[in-house]
Amino acid sequence: EAGVAQSPRYKIIEKRQSVAFWCNPISGHATLYWYQQILGQGPKLLIQFQNNGVVDDSQLPKDRFSAERLKGVDSTLKIQPAKLEDSAVYLCASGPGLAADTQYFGPGTRLTVL
Amino acid sequence: DQQVKQNSPSLSVQEGRISILNCDYTNSMFDYFLWYKKYPAEGPTFLISISSIKDKNEDGRFTVFLNKSAKHLSLHIVPSQPGDSAVYFCAAVPTSGTYKYIFGTGTRLKVLA
């Protein structure tokens, strides 16, 4: 079974530029999550989708971050414009359903904002 | 407001000995807990979980203990192996609402050969 795929793996941009990350979850997984992990901290949930609907986006900085999950499969997370404090690893995870089931994580995208 | 705390940023253990990683939480609404292991440049991988109706769950060399009254859980690895060297995160989940995972800050375990 293929795992969660993410691209790109690394991205370096200057502040005020835009950036987008892509995630392909495990086939059949209804729930998809985007996390931000700042160095020295644990992953923090940004947004959670159930199929193509948003379940929780309470910690998403909506003035600059946006995410979509078209057709309930792939998802993209966008930052526009980026700030220095957005430097982090962005992790995508998927799970079978909306429950305390195990979440399966992708390798992440390391973003550096200069 | 750190609801899940891992107060030891790092831990070194000799190969073959026991590793004990600790996690404390503040929210009594949490009733499902997980441990994830993370290697450099990889995403976290699930290790073991425990529901609040239990006080212990075992899987091979890994055992998780839950003390609800103290709001404390621990992960025991016996015997520790060099391949266990990684960052370990605990996560807490309220089993109502959106089942959002709240992660601790992680403990870096180094198992010395």
Interface residues (C-beta under 8 A of the other chain):
Chain A: V4 Y33 G40 Q41 G42 P43 K44 L45 Q48 V55 D56 L91 A93 L98 A99 A100 T102 Q103 Y104 F105 G106 P107 G108
Chain B: V4 Y32 L34 Y36 A41 E42 G43 P44 T45 F46 S49 F89 A91 V93 T95 T98 Y99 K100 Y101 F103 G104 T105 G106
